[in-house]
Amino acid sequence: MRNLLIFAVILLSICVFAEDVDSVKVFEEPELEIYYFHTSKRCGGCATIERLSEEVVTSNFADRLKTGEYAFIPVNVDKGENKHYISEYNIYTKQLILSGKNKDGERKWKNLEMIWKLHRNSEEFENYVVKEIEDFTKELKE
């Protein structure tokens, strides 16, 4: 009888936890990769842009980062294994790039060029980056 009771408790626990797991979709590969490309040498503005970018993404899209739907990826293009990004994304300075696949599987990307003009105003920077990410992900689904 005791074993039956233990079995029933375990079975009930599995059913309760399984419902929670099923409600959260976990992505094997991010639908959106948010790259901050930089070099080994950085100025104060570069460090500010990286910090603001990471803060904006982690505070506004925490749920999507947690499930793996989005990924924030700082990349040093001075490292040999990362040099290919320079030609892939036309890297010419420190840049924030959105990269994702559309519904047909084609990779699309966008350079958020306004980050250099907005990095001194964190609120404007945040509004810009959030809007660009939201608009970009909508375009991917169309």
Secondary structure, DSSP 8 states (H G I E B T S, - for coil): -HHHHHHHHHHHHHHHHHHHHHTS---SS-SEEEEEEE-SS--HHHHHHHHHHHHHHHHHSHHHHHHTSEEEEEEETTSGGGTHHHHHTT--SSEEEEEEE-TTS-EEEEE-TTHHHHTT-HHHHHHHHHHHHHHHHHHHH-
